[in-house]
Amino acid sequence: MGDNHYRRYLDLRARTHPGEPVPTEAEYWRMRHAATEANPQSRCC
């Protein structure tokens, strides 16, 4: 689970924000978890 999320994020960033700095994988996951905590939604588990 989640093994391709960062790769997909990099692909999206390259298309939508070419040439801009890209967060490291660790930074990406910190941002993702912070966003989830700030905006909780229903979850199955």
N, C-alpha and C positions, 0 to 999 in steps of 0.2 A: 504494500500500500504506500502510495506517495513516492515510489521510486522514480517516476518520470516527471513529477511536478516541477522540479527545478529546471530540468531540460526544456520543458514546454514554456516555462517562464522566460528562459533565455531566448528561445525562438521568438516569442511575442515581443520582448524588449528589442531584439534586433530589427524587427519589422516596424515597430511603432516609435522607437527612440534610438535610431542608429547613431553611433558615435558617442552616446552618453555613457558615463560610468555605470557598471553593473554591480549590484551587491554580490558578495560571496555567497556560497550556498548556506553557510551558517547565518549570515545576515538575513538572507531570504527567509529561512525558517523562523528566525526571531520575529521578523515583520509579519509573517503569516500567522504565527501563534498570537501575537499581540492583537492583530485585527480580529481574530476569532474571539479572543477574550473581550475586546471592546464592543463587539457586535454579535453576541451569542444568538444562535439560531437552534431550532430543534435538531436533534441528532438521533440517529438510530441506536447508538451504543454509548 
